[in-house]
């Protein structure tokens, strides 16, 4: 069994991992930048090591300093959380070389799934439905134009090493393709050090549905149901829920089977997510696999009763999965709202500052994941997410009513937040009816922002 875990991350996910370790009797080491000296994850861990300046490249992306901290403190495992180095194959490889367990899949699995073009090829070979498009990476603009002509416009250019919406461009006609290709490739090169691109048919107004996967080192793989992540802004998720109000049981079973086949294609180990888009007719297509724990993992925990972080730790310790598809039962409904330090009325401009007043909601069916406390200084250097509010009810309507109440109780003073925007979103007619897609926020943003309490935006 793992004895001591270094958490190579910050904020609420670092705290989430520390809590799971504490409950399992595993010692913890927090790492922090100079900007995070007073962060809650630093205070909660058994030990803490400063690994560099406020800039991510000097701290949370500094592999040498993180590995040195693990060796210095005697940590025998590293949990990367999400973001930062969580899907960095080189980091996973160095951990292995230093005899430190990387709590996640192997470096080889990360490489295979991190290369989106390669992953697409593997899914085709495994008979997992993929969006029509290029067979692999596109060599140049000429090749992109040829592929686009075959599948028809609109098309979407995607970075092979991409994620988080970077290196993506929608192209509606051939005259736009060259400029889009060059700008997307340049953006991908700057963000990921790899400017290679691939191309897919652009599926308009889809639902974004992902399946949670767990796999062990003995070939056992299960899925824990789906999450509907269709409410997005600029390819960033805003609200997630489980199960999806859109899927029929037959479609859920078909997608779950495809998700397991996708994971089996790479002999997947640890926690991962198979992401699909689904069109209005119920046709679903694989888009990517995330080889890490997801921001929205708590809603899966709520409807299954399974602690995903503890499962990760057990798998990394070499234990066999005790879960089977027959033993996994989904019950009730869960919703997650991401609370960000941003101003929705100023193009969602990020905000930094000191939390002058804080009140977190409670009561039945409410779960909070946050690193906030009164007096905490939110730095401008990192992601703007301040907290995740998760609510659970026996039905979707009950989970929604509890979230409505929880957002009303939530107080974060001292900086701009999207709390009221989340409240407005929840109270749209489209969300209440479950009839929305990935384009909903951008198409209706003005109406959502103007919506008052107790009224519905279409």
TORKOL-4160 file (C-alpha; in steps of 0.2 Angstrom, whole numbers, padded with zeros to 4 digits, m for minus):
458
<pt num="1" X="0000" Y="0000" Z="0000"/>
<pt num="2" X="0006" Y="0018" Z="m0004"/>
<pt num="3" X="0013" Y="0026" Z="0012"/>
<pt num="4" X="0015" Y="0044" Z="0008"/>
<pt num="5" X="0007" Y="0054" Z="m0007"/>
<pt num="6" X="0014" Y="0071" Z="m0014"/>
<pt num="7" X="0000" Y="0081" Z="m0022"/>
<pt num="8" X="0007" Y="0090" Z="m0037"/>
<pt num="9" X="m0007" Y="0102" Z="m0038"/>
<pt num="10" X="m0016" Y="0116" Z="m0028"/>
<pt num="11" X="m0033" Y="0122" Z="m0023"/>
<pt num="12" X="m0049" Y="0112" Z="m0021"/>
<pt num="13" X="m0042" Y="0096" Z="m0030"/>
<pt num="14" X="m0027" Y="0096" Z="m0019"/>
<pt num="15" X="m0038" Y="0097" Z="m0003"/>
<pt num="16" X="m0049" Y="0083" Z="m0010"/>
<pt num="17" X="m0034" Y="0072" Z="m0012"/>
<pt num="18" X="m0028" Y="0076" Z="0005"/>
<pt num="19" X="m0044" Y="0072" Z="0013"/>
<pt num="20" X="m0045" Y="0055" Z="0004"/>
<pt num="21" X="m0028" Y="0051" Z="0010"/>
<pt num="22" X="m0031" Y="0056" Z="0028"/>
<pt num="23" X="m0046" Y="0044" Z="0028"/>
<pt num="24" X="m0035" Y="0030" Z="0022"/>
<pt num="25" X="m0021" Y="0033" Z="0034"/>
<pt num="26" X="m0009" Y="0039" Z="0020"/>
<pt num="27" X="0003" Y="0053" Z="0024"/>
<pt num="28" X="0002" Y="0068" Z="0013"/>
<pt num="29" X="0014" Y="0081" Z="0006"/>
<pt num="30" X="0008" Y="0098" Z="m0001"/>
<pt num="31" X="0019" Y="0108" Z="m0014"/>
<pt num="32" X="0016" Y="0126" Z="m0016"/>
<pt num="33" X="0021" Y="0141" Z="m0025"/>
<pt num="34" X="0026" Y="0158" Z="m0017"/>
<pt num="35" X="0009" Y="0164" Z="m0021"/>
<pt num="36" X="0001" Y="0149" Z="m0012"/>
<pt num="37" X="0010" Y="0150" Z="0004"/>
<pt num="38" X="m0006" Y="0153" Z="0014"/>
<pt num="39" X="m0017" Y="0142" Z="0004"/>
<pt num="40" X="m0028" Y="0129" Z="0013"/>
<pt num="41" X="m0020" Y="0114" Z="0005"/>
<pt num="42" X="m0004" Y="0119" Z="0012"/>
<pt num="43" X="m0011" Y="0120" Z="0030"/>
<pt num="44" X="m0021" Y="0103" Z="0028"/>
<pt num="45" X="m0006" Y="0092" Z="0023"/>
<pt num="46" X="0006" Y="0083" Z="0034"/>
<pt num="47" X="0021" Y="0092" Z="0026"/>
<pt num="48" X="0023" Y="0106" Z="0014"/>
<pt num="49" X="0037" Y="0111" Z="0002"/>
<pt num="50" X="0039" Y="0127" Z="m0008"/>
<pt num="51" X="0043" Y="0123" Z="m0026"/>
<pt num="52" X="0045" Y="0140" Z="m0034"/>
<pt num="53" X="0038" Y="0157" Z="m0039"/>
<pt num="54" X="0020" Y="0161" Z="m0043"/>
<pt num="55" X="0023" Y="0157" Z="m0061"/>
<pt num="56" X="0016" Y="0139" Z="m0065"/>
<pt num="57" X="0032" Y="0135" Z="m0076"/>
<pt num="58" X="0043" Y="0139" Z="m0060"/>
<pt num="59" X="0032" Y="0129" Z="m0048"/>
<pt num="60" X="0017" Y="0117" Z="m0053"/>
<pt num="61" X="0025" Y="0113" Z="m0070"/>
<pt num="62" X="0043" Y="0112" Z="m0063"/>
<pt num="63" X="0046" Y="0093" Z="m0064"/>
<pt num="64" X="0063" Y="0094" Z="m0056"/>
<pt num="65" X="0057" Y="0103" Z="m0041"/>
<pt num="66" X="0042" Y="0092" Z="m0038"/>
<pt num="67" X="0052" Y="0076" Z="m0040"/>
<pt num="68" X="0066" Y="0083" Z="m0028"/>
<pt num="69" X="0052" Y="0087" Z="m0016"/>
<pt num="70" X="0045" Y="0069" Z="m0016"/>
<pt num="71" X="0063" Y="0062" Z="m0014"/>
<pt num="72" X="0066" Y="0074" Z="0000"/>
<pt num="73" X="0050" Y="0070" Z="0010"/>
<pt num="74" X="0051" Y="0051" Z="0006"/>
<pt num="75" X="0035" Y="0051" Z="m0004"/>
<pt num="76" X="0032" Y="0035" Z="m0013"/>
<pt num="77" X="0018" Y="0041" Z="m0024"/>
<pt num="78" X="0013" Y="0057" Z="m0033"/>
<pt num="79" X="m0005" Y="0062" Z="m0037"/>
<pt num="80" X="m0006" Y="0075" Z="m0051"/>
<pt num="81" X="m0024" Y="0080" Z="m0049"/>
<pt num="82" X="m0030" Y="0088" Z="m0065"/>
<pt num="83" X="m0022" Y="0102" Z="m0076"/>
<pt num="84" X="m0004" Y="0106" Z="m0074"/>
<pt num="85" X="0006" Y="0090" Z="m0076"/>
<pt num="86" X="m0008" Y="0077" Z="m0074"/>
<pt num="87" X="m0007" Y="0072" Z="m0093"/>
<pt num="88" X="0011" Y="0075" Z="m0095"/>
<pt num="89" X="0019" Y="0058" Z="m0101"/>
<pt num="90" X="0036" Y="0064" Z="m0097"/>
<pt num="91" X="0032" Y="0068" Z="m0079"/>
<pt num="92" X="0024" Y="0050" Z="m0077"/>
<pt num="93" X="0039" Y="0042" Z="m0085"/>
<pt num="94" X="0051" Y="0052" Z="m0073"/>
<pt num="95" X="0041" Y="0047" Z="m0058"/>
<pt num="96" X="0043" Y="0028" Z="m0063"/>
<pt num="97" X="0062" Y="0030" Z="m0066"/>
<pt num="98" X="0063" Y="0038" Z="m0049"/>
<pt num="99" X="0053" Y="0023" Z="m0041"/>
<pt num="100" X="0039" Y="0035" Z="m0037"/>
<pt num="101" X="0021" Y="0029" Z="m0041"/>
<pt num="102" X="0012" Y="0040" Z="m0053"/>
<pt num="103" X="m0006" Y="0039" Z="m0047"/>
<pt num="104" X="m0014" Y="0038" Z="m0065"/>
<pt num="105" X="m0011" Y="0028" Z="m0081"/>
<pt num="106" X="0006" Y="0024" Z="m0088"/>
<pt num="107" X="0016" Y="0036" Z="m0098"/>
<pt num="108" X="0013" Y="0026" Z="m0113"/>
<pt num="109" X="m0006" Y="0027" Z="m0111"/>
<pt num="110" X="m0005" Y="0046" Z="m0108"/>
<pt num="111" X="0005" Y="0047" Z="m0124"/>
<pt num="112" X="m0007" Y="0037" Z="m0134"/>
<pt num="113" X="m0023" Y="0046" Z="m0128"/>
<pt num="114" X="m0014" Y="0063" Z="m0127"/>
<pt num="115" X="m0011" Y="0063" Z="m0146"/>
<pt num="116" X="m0029" Y="0066" Z="m0152"/>
<pt num="117" X="m0025" Y="0060" Z="m0170"/>
<pt num="118" X="m0017" Y="0044" Z="m0164"/>
<pt num="119" X="m0032" Y="0041" Z="m0151"/>
<pt num="120" X="m0044" Y="0043" Z="m0166"/>
<pt num="121" X="m0035" Y="0030" Z="m0176"/>
<pt num="122" X="m0035" Y="0018" Z="m0161"/>
<pt num="123" X="m0054" Y="0021" Z="m0159"/>
<pt num="124" X="m0057" Y="0017" Z="m0177"/>
<pt num="125" X="m0048" Y="0001" Z="m0175"/>
<pt num="126" X="m0058" Y="m0003" Z="m0159"/>
<pt num="127" X="m0075" Y="0000" Z="m0168"/>
<pt num="128" X="m0079" Y="0015" Z="m0157"/>
<pt num="129" X="m0089" Y="0028" Z="m0167"/>
<pt num="130" X="m0079" Y="0043" Z="m0172"/>
<pt num="131" X="m0083" Y="0059" Z="m0180"/>
<pt num="132" X="m0080" Y="0058" Z="m0199"/>
<pt num="133" X="m0063" Y="0066" Z="m0203"/>
<pt num="134" X="m0045" Y="0064" Z="m0206"/>
<pt num="135" X="m0037" Y="0047" Z="m0203"/>
<pt num="136" X="m0023" Y="0055" Z="m0193"/>
<pt num="137" X="m0013" Y="0071" Z="m0192"/>
<pt num="138" X="m0015" Y="0083" Z="m0207"/>
<pt num="139" X="0002" Y="0087" Z="m0215"/>
<pt num="140" X="m0003" Y="0105" Z="m0222"/>
<pt num="141" X="m0016" Y="0116" Z="m0228"/>
<pt num="142" X="m0018" Y="0107" Z="m0245"/>
<pt num="143" X="m0021" Y="0091" Z="m0236"/>
<pt num="144" X="m0034" Y="0099" Z="m0225"/>
<pt num="145" X="m0043" Y="0106" Z="m0240"/>
<pt num="146" X="m0044" Y="0089" Z="m0248"/>
<pt num="147" X="m0051" Y="0081" Z="m0232"/>
<pt num="148" X="m0063" Y="0095" Z="m0229"/>
<pt num="149" X="m0070" Y="0093" Z="m0247"/>
<pt num="150" X="m0073" Y="0074" Z="m0244"/>
<pt num="151" X="m0083" Y="0076" Z="m0228"/>
<pt num="152" X="m0091" Y="0093" Z="m0232"/>
<pt num="153" X="m0091" Y="0109" Z="m0222"/>
<pt num="154" X="m0092" Y="0115" Z="m0209"/>
<pt num="155" X="m0077" Y="0106" Z="m0201"/>
<pt num="156" X="m0067" Y="0108" Z="m0185"/>
<pt num="157" X="m0048" Y="0109" Z="m0184"/>
<pt num="158" X="m0041" Y="0102" Z="m0168"/>
<pt num="159" X="m0024" Y="0102" Z="m0161"/>
<pt num="160" X="m0017" Y="0084" Z="m0160"/>
<pt num="161" X="m0010" Y="0088" Z="m0143"/>
<pt num="162" X="m0024" Y="0100" Z="m0138"/>
<pt num="163" X="m0036" Y="0102" Z="m0124"/>
<pt num="164" X="m0046" Y="0115" Z="m0115"/>
<pt num="165" X="m0052" Y="0123" Z="m0132"/>
<pt num="166" X="m0035" Y="0129" Z="m0137"/>
<pt num="167" X="m0030" Y="0125" Z="m0155"/>
<pt num="168" X="m0048" Y="0123" Z="m0161"/>
<pt num="169" X="m0056" Y="0132" Z="m0175"/>
<pt num="170" X="m0073" Y="0130" Z="m0184"/>
<pt num="171" X="m0072" Y="0133" Z="m0202"/>
<pt num="172" X="m0088" Y="0136" Z="m0212"/>
<pt num="173" X="m0081" Y="0137" Z="m0230"/>
<pt num="174" X="m0065" Y="0134" Z="m0239"/>
<pt num="175" X="m0060" Y="0152" Z="m0240"/>
<pt num="176" X="m0058" Y="0152" Z="m0221"/>
<pt num="177" X="m0047" Y="0136" Z="m0220"/>
<pt num="178" X="m0030" Y="0142" Z="m0223"/>
<pt num="179" X="m0030" Y="0157" Z="m0210"/>
<pt num="180" X="m0039" Y="0145" Z="m0197"/>
<pt num="181" X="m0026" Y="0131" Z="m0200"/>
<pt num="182" X="m0011" Y="0143" Z="m0198"/>
<pt num="183" X="m0018" Y="0152" Z="m0182"/>
<pt num="184" X="m0024" Y="0136" Z="m0174"/>
<pt num="185" X="m0007" Y="0127" Z="m0177"/>
<pt num="186" X="0002" Y="0142" Z="m0170"/>
<pt num="187" X="m0009" Y="0143" Z="m0155"/>
<pt num="188" X="m0006" Y="0124" Z="m0152"/>
<pt num="189" X="0012" Y="0125" Z="m0154"/>
<pt num="190" X="0013" Y="0139" Z="m0141"/>
<pt num="191" X="0002" Y="0130" Z="m0129"/>
<pt num="192" X="0008" Y="0112" Z="m0131"/>
<pt num="193" X="0024" Y="0113" Z="m0140"/>
<pt num="194" X="0016" Y="0103" Z="m0154"/>
<pt num="195" X="0007" Y="0112" Z="m0169"/>
<pt num="196" X="0001" Y="0097" Z="m0178"/>
<pt num="197" X="m0017" Y="0097" Z="m0182"/>
<pt num="198" X="m0031" Y="0085" Z="m0187"/>
<pt num="199" X="m0048" Y="0088" Z="m0194"/>
<pt num="200" X="m0066" Y="0082" Z="m0191"/>
<pt num="201" X="m0084" Y="0086" Z="m0197"/>
<pt num="202" X="m0091" Y="0099" Z="m0186"/>
<pt num="203" X="m0106" Y="0092" Z="m0178"/>
<pt num="204" X="m0117" Y="0107" Z="m0174"/>
<pt num="205" X="m0126" Y="0110" Z="m0158"/>
<pt num="206" X="m0122" Y="0093" Z="m0150"/>
<pt num="207" X="m0123" Y="0087" Z="m0132"/>
<pt num="208" X="m0107" Y="0084" Z="m0123"/>
<pt num="209" X="m0108" Y="0067" Z="m0114"/>
<pt num="210" X="m0093" Y="0059" Z="m0105"/>
<pt num="211" X="m0092" Y="0042" Z="m0096"/>
<pt num="212" X="m0081" Y="0039" Z="m0081"/>
<pt num="213" X="m0069" Y="0024" Z="m0082"/>
<pt num="214" X="m0059" Y="0014" Z="m0069"/>
<pt num="215" X="m0047" Y="0001" Z="m0074"/>
<pt num="216" X="m0034" Y="m0009" Z="m0065"/>
<pt num="217" X="m0018" Y="m0017" Z="m0069"/>
<pt num="218" X="m0026" Y="m0034" Z="m0072"/>
<pt num="219" X="m0037" Y="m0030" Z="m0087"/>
<pt num="220" X="m0053" Y="m0026" Z="m0077"/>
<pt num="221" X="m0062" Y="m0011" Z="m0083"/>
<pt num="222" X="m0079" Y="m0003" Z="m0078"/>
<pt num="223" X="m0088" Y="0013" Z="m0081"/>
<pt num="224" X="m0098" Y="0022" Z="m0068"/>
<pt num="225" X="m0111" Y="0030" Z="m0079"/>
<pt num="226" X="m0111" Y="0047" Z="m0088"/>
<pt num="227" X="m0110" Y="0065" Z="m0085"/>
<pt num="228" X="m0119" Y="0078" Z="m0096"/>
<pt num="229" X="m0107" Y="0093" Z="m0098"/>
<pt num="230" X="m0116" Y="0102" Z="m0112"/>
<pt num="231" X="m0117" Y="0118" Z="m0103"/>
<pt num="232" X="m0101" Y="0126" Z="m0109"/>
<pt num="233" X="m0094" Y="0143" Z="m0113"/>
<pt num="234" X="m0079" Y="0144" Z="m0126"/>
<pt num="235" X="m0077" Y="0125" Z="m0124"/>
<pt num="236" X="m0076" Y="0127" Z="m0105"/>
<pt num="237" X="m0088" Y="0117" Z="m0094"/>
<pt num="238" X="m0100" Y="0128" Z="m0083"/>
<pt num="239" X="m0113" Y="0116" Z="m0076"/>
<pt num="240" X="m0112" Y="0097" Z="m0076"/>
<pt num="241" X="m0125" Y="0084" Z="m0070"/>
<pt num="242" X="m0127" Y="0065" Z="m0069"/>
<pt num="243" X="m0136" Y="0056" Z="m0076"/>
<pt num="244" X="m0139" Y="0065" Z="m0092"/>
<pt num="245" X="m0158" Y="0071" Z="m0094"/>
<pt num="246" X="m0155" Y="0068" Z="m0113"/>
<pt num="247" X="m0150" Y="0050" Z="m0114"/>
<pt num="248" X="m0162" Y="0036" Z="m0116"/>
<pt num="249" X="m0158" Y="0020" Z="m0107"/>
<pt num="250" X="m0154" Y="0011" Z="m0123"/>
<pt num="251" X="m0142" Y="0025" Z="m0129"/>
<pt num="252" X="m0134" Y="0025" Z="m0111"/>
<pt num="253" X="m0130" Y="0006" Z="m0113"/>
<pt num="254" X="m0123" Y="0008" Z="m0130"/>
<pt num="255" X="m0112" Y="0023" Z="m0125"/>
<pt num="256" X="m0106" Y="0014" Z="m0110"/>
<pt num="257" X="m0101" Y="m0002" Z="m0120"/>
<pt num="258" X="m0092" Y="0009" Z="m0132"/>
<pt num="259" X="m0083" Y="0018" Z="m0117"/>
<pt num="260" X="m0077" Y="0002" Z="m0110"/>
<pt num="261" X="m0071" Y="m0004" Z="m0128"/>
<pt num="262" X="m0062" Y="0012" Z="m0129"/>
<pt num="263" X="m0053" Y="0010" Z="m0113"/>
<pt num="264" X="m0049" Y="m0008" Z="m0117"/>
<pt num="265" X="m0041" Y="m0003" Z="m0133"/>
<pt num="266" X="m0027" Y="0005" Z="m0123"/>
<pt num="267" X="m0027" Y="m0008" Z="m0108"/>
<pt num="268" X="m0032" Y="0007" Z="m0098"/>
<pt num="269" X="m0027" Y="0008" Z="m0080"/>
<pt num="270" X="m0033" Y="0020" Z="m0066"/>
<pt num="271" X="m0047" Y="0033" Z="m0068"/>
<pt num="272" X="m0051" Y="0041" Z="m0085"/>
<pt num="273" X="m0065" Y="0049" Z="m0095"/>
<pt num="274" X="m0071" Y="0044" Z="m0112"/>
<pt num="275" X="m0079" Y="0060" Z="m0120"/>
<pt num="276" X="m0092" Y="0059" Z="m0133"/>
<pt num="277" X="m0103" Y="0071" Z="m0143"/>
<pt num="278" X="m0121" Y="0066" Z="m0147"/>
<pt num="279" X="m0131" Y="0074" Z="m0161"/>
<pt num="280" X="m0150" Y="0078" Z="m0160"/>
<pt num="281" X="m0154" Y="0061" Z="m0168"/>
<pt num="282" X="m0144" Y="0051" Z="m0154"/>
<pt num="283" X="m0129" Y="0047" Z="m0165"/>
<pt num="284" X="m0114" Y="0048" Z="m0154"/>
<pt num="285" X="m0095" Y="0050" Z="m0158"/>
<pt num="286" X="m0079" Y="0048" Z="m0148"/>
<pt num="287" X="m0069" Y="0064" Z="m0146"/>
<pt num="288" X="m0056" Y="0061" Z="m0134"/>
<pt num="289" X="m0050" Y="0052" Z="m0118"/>
<pt num="290" X="m0045" Y="0062" Z="m0103"/>
<pt num="291" X="m0031" Y="0052" Z="m0093"/>
<pt num="292" X="m0034" Y="0059" Z="m0076"/>
<pt num="293" X="m0047" Y="0063" Z="m0063"/>
<pt num="294" X="m0060" Y="0077" Z="m0069"/>
<pt num="295" X="m0065" Y="0093" Z="m0061"/>
<pt num="296" X="m0083" Y="0086" Z="m0061"/>
<pt num="297" X="m0079" Y="0069" Z="m0053"/>
<pt num="298" X="m0090" Y="0073" Z="m0038"/>
<pt num="299" X="m0106" Y="0071" Z="m0047"/>
<pt num="300" X="m0102" Y="0053" Z="m0052"/>
<pt num="301" X="m0097" Y="0050" Z="m0033"/>
<pt num="302" X="m0114" Y="0056" Z="m0028"/>
<pt num="303" X="m0124" Y="0045" Z="m0039"/>
<pt num="304" X="m0114" Y="0029" Z="m0037"/>
<pt num="305" X="m0108" Y="0031" Z="m0019"/>
<pt num="306" X="m0090" Y="0027" Z="m0025"/>
<pt num="307" X="m0075" Y="0037" Z="m0019"/>
<pt num="308" X="m0065" Y="0040" Z="m0036"/>
<pt num="309" X="m0049" Y="0046" Z="m0027"/>
<pt num="310" X="m0049" Y="0031" Z="m0015"/>
<pt num="311" X="m0051" Y="0020" Z="m0030"/>
<pt num="312" X="m0036" Y="0028" Z="m0039"/>
<pt num="313" X="m0025" Y="0026" Z="m0023"/>
<pt num="314" X="m0030" Y="0007" Z="m0022"/>
<pt num="315" X="m0027" Y="0004" Z="m0041"/>
<pt num="316" X="m0010" Y="0013" Z="m0039"/>
<pt num="317" X="m0006" Y="0002" Z="m0025"/>
<pt num="318" X="m0008" Y="m0013" Z="m0036"/>
<pt num="319" X="m0025" Y="m0019" Z="m0030"/>
<pt num="320" X="m0038" Y="m0027" Z="m0041"/>
<pt num="321" X="m0055" Y="m0018" Z="m0044"/>
<pt num="322" X="m0068" Y="m0025" Z="m0033"/>
<pt num="323" X="m0081" Y="m0016" Z="m0043"/>
<pt num="324" X="m0091" Y="m0025" Z="m0057"/>
<pt num="325" X="m0104" Y="m0018" Z="m0069"/>
<pt num="326" X="m0117" Y="m0028" Z="m0060"/>
<pt num="327" X="m0112" Y="m0020" Z="m0043"/>
<pt num="328" X="m0112" Y="m0002" Z="m0049"/>
<pt num="329" X="m0129" Y="0005" Z="m0046"/>
<pt num="330" X="m0134" Y="0023" Z="m0051"/>
<pt num="331" X="m0146" Y="0032" Z="m0039"/>
<pt num="332" X="m0153" Y="0049" Z="m0039"/>
<pt num="333" X="m0147" Y="0065" Z="m0048"/>
<pt num="334" X="m0132" Y="0076" Z="m0045"/>
<pt num="335" X="m0128" Y="0094" Z="m0052"/>
<pt num="336" X="m0112" Y="0103" Z="m0051"/>
<pt num="337" X="m0109" Y="0122" Z="m0053"/>
<pt num="338" X="m0092" Y="0129" Z="m0055"/>
<pt num="339" X="m0090" Y="0145" Z="m0045"/>
<pt num="340" X="m0077" Y="0156" Z="m0053"/>
<pt num="341" X="m0069" Y="0173" Z="m0049"/>
<pt num="342" X="m0075" Y="0182" Z="m0065"/>
<pt num="343" X="m0087" Y="0196" Z="m0070"/>
<pt num="344" X="m0100" Y="0189" Z="m0083"/>
<pt num="345" X="m0105" Y="0207" Z="m0087"/>
<pt num="346" X="m0087" Y="0211" Z="m0093"/>
<pt num="347" X="m0085" Y="0197" Z="m0104"/>
<pt num="348" X="m0081" Y="0185" Z="m0089"/>
<pt num="349" X="m0065" Y="0195" Z="m0085"/>
<pt num="350" X="m0055" Y="0185" Z="m0072"/>
<pt num="351" X="m0054" Y="0194" Z="m0055"/>
<pt num="352" X="m0041" Y="0192" Z="m0041"/>
<pt num="353" X="m0043" Y="0199" Z="m0023"/>
<pt num="354" X="m0045" Y="0195" Z="m0005"/>
<pt num="355" X="m0060" Y="0186" Z="0002"/>
<pt num="356" X="m0067" Y="0198" Z="0014"/>
<pt num="357" X="m0083" Y="0188" Z="0019"/>
<pt num="358" X="m0087" Y="0170" Z="0016"/>
<pt num="359" X="m0103" Y="0159" Z="0019"/>
<pt num="360" X="m0104" Y="0142" Z="0012"/>
<pt num="361" X="m0121" Y="0133" Z="0010"/>
<pt num="362" X="m0125" Y="0117" Z="0019"/>
<pt num="363" X="m0139" Y="0106" Z="0023"/>
<pt num="364" X="m0145" Y="0090" Z="0016"/>
<pt num="365" X="m0139" Y="0086" Z="m0002"/>
<pt num="366" X="m0125" Y="0099" Z="m0002"/>
<pt num="367" X="m0107" Y="0096" Z="m0005"/>
<pt num="368" X="m0094" Y="0110" Z="m0006"/>
<pt num="369" X="m0076" Y="0108" Z="m0014"/>
<pt num="370" X="m0066" Y="0124" Z="m0011"/>
<pt num="371" X="m0050" Y="0131" Z="m0004"/>
<pt num="372" X="m0057" Y="0147" Z="0001"/>
<pt num="373" X="m0057" Y="0155" Z="0018"/>
<pt num="374" X="m0060" Y="0173" Z="0025"/>
<pt num="375" X="m0045" Y="0183" Z="0022"/>
<pt num="376" X="m0038" Y="0171" Z="0008"/>
<pt num="377" X="m0030" Y="0181" Z="m0006"/>
<pt num="378" X="m0035" Y="0174" Z="m0023"/>
<pt num="379" X="m0020" Y="0175" Z="m0034"/>
<pt num="380" X="m0021" Y="0181" Z="m0052"/>
<pt num="381" X="m0009" Y="0168" Z="m0058"/>
<pt num="382" X="m0020" Y="0152" Z="m0059"/>
<pt num="383" X="m0037" Y="0146" Z="m0065"/>
<pt num="384" X="m0052" Y="0157" Z="m0059"/>
<pt num="385" X="m0062" Y="0143" Z="m0051"/>
<pt num="386" X="m0065" Y="0146" Z="m0033"/>
<pt num="387" X="m0077" Y="0132" Z="m0028"/>
<pt num="388" X="m0088" Y="0118" Z="m0034"/>
<pt num="389" X="m0105" Y="0117" Z="m0027"/>
<pt num="390" X="m0113" Y="0100" Z="m0029"/>
<pt num="391" X="m0130" Y="0095" Z="m0025"/>
<pt num="392" X="m0139" Y="0078" Z="m0024"/>
<pt num="393" X="m0157" Y="0074" Z="m0024"/>
<pt num="394" X="m0168" Y="0058" Z="m0027"/>
<pt num="395" X="m0174" Y="0067" Z="m0043"/>
<pt num="396" X="m0167" Y="0080" Z="m0055"/>
<pt num="397" X="m0180" Y="0092" Z="m0049"/>
<pt num="398" X="m0175" Y="0090" Z="m0031"/>
<pt num="399" X="m0156" Y="0092" Z="m0035"/>
<pt num="400" X="m0160" Y="0108" Z="m0045"/>
<pt num="401" X="m0171" Y="0114" Z="m0030"/>
<pt num="402" X="m0157" Y="0111" Z="m0018"/>
<pt num="403" X="m0144" Y="0120" Z="m0030"/>
<pt num="404" X="m0156" Y="0134" Z="m0031"/>
<pt num="405" X="m0156" Y="0136" Z="m0012"/>
<pt num="406" X="m0138" Y="0133" Z="m0010"/>
<pt num="407" X="m0133" Y="0147" Z="m0023"/>
<pt num="408" X="m0144" Y="0158" Z="m0013"/>
<pt num="409" X="m0135" Y="0155" Z="0003"/>
<pt num="410" X="m0117" Y="0156" Z="m0005"/>
<pt num="411" X="m0108" Y="0172" Z="0000"/>
<pt num="412" X="m0091" Y="0177" Z="m0007"/>
<pt num="413" X="m0087" Y="0195" Z="m0005"/>
<pt num="414" X="m0071" Y="0204" Z="m0010"/>
<pt num="415" X="m0070" Y="0200" Z="m0028"/>
<pt num="416" X="m0082" Y="0197" Z="m0043"/>
<pt num="417" X="m0090" Y="0180" Z="m0045"/>
<pt num="418" X="m0102" Y="0171" Z="m0057"/>
<pt num="419" X="m0113" Y="0165" Z="m0043"/>
<pt num="420" X="m0128" Y="0175" Z="m0049"/>
<pt num="421" X="m0125" Y="0170" Z="m0067"/>
<pt num="422" X="m0126" Y="0151" Z="m0062"/>
<pt num="423" X="m0142" Y="0155" Z="m0053"/>
<pt num="424" X="m0148" Y="0163" Z="m0070"/>
<pt num="425" X="m0143" Y="0148" Z="m0080"/>
<pt num="426" X="m0152" Y="0136" Z="m0068"/>
<pt num="427" X="m0168" Y="0146" Z="m0070"/>
<pt num="428" X="m0169" Y="0146" Z="m0089"/>
<pt num="429" X="m0183" Y="0136" Z="m0096"/>
<pt num="430" X="m0170" Y="0126" Z="m0107"/>
<pt num="431" X="m0161" Y="0120" Z="m0092"/>
<pt num="432" X="m0176" Y="0116" Z="m0082"/>
<pt num="433" X="m0182" Y="0105" Z="m0096"/>
<pt num="434" X="m0165" Y="0098" Z="m0100"/>
<pt num="435" X="m0166" Y="0104" Z="m0118"/>
<pt num="436" X="m0150" Y="0112" Z="m0121"/>
<pt num="437" X="m0133" Y="0109" Z="m0131"/>
<pt num="438" X="m0115" Y="0115" Z="m0131"/>
<pt num="439" X="m0120" Y="0131" Z="m0140"/>
<pt num="440" X="m0134" Y="0136" Z="m0128"/>
<pt num="441" X="m0124" Y="0149" Z="m0117"/>
<pt num="442" X="m0116" Y="0158" Z="m0132"/>
<pt num="443" X="m0133" Y="0159" Z="m0142"/>
<pt num="444" X="m0142" Y="0165" Z="m0127"/>
<pt num="445" X="m0130" Y="0175" Z="m0116"/>
<pt num="446" X="m0138" Y="0192" Z="m0117"/>
<pt num="447" X="m0155" Y="0185" Z="m0112"/>
<pt num="448" X="m0147" Y="0175" Z="m0098"/>
<pt num="449" X="m0138" Y="0190" Z="m0091"/>
<pt num="450" X="m0154" Y="0200" Z="m0092"/>
<pt num="451" X="m0164" Y="0187" Z="m0084"/>
<pt num="452" X="m0171" Y="0192" Z="m0067"/>
<pt num="453" X="m0176" Y="0181" Z="m0052"/>
<pt num="454" X="m0191" Y="0170" Z="m0055"/>
<pt num="455" X="m0191" Y="0172" Z="m0074"/>
<pt num="456" X="m0187" Y="0160" Z="m0088"/>
<pt num="457" X="m0175" Y="0163" Z="m0103"/>
<pt num="458" X="m0178" Y="0152" Z="m0118"/>
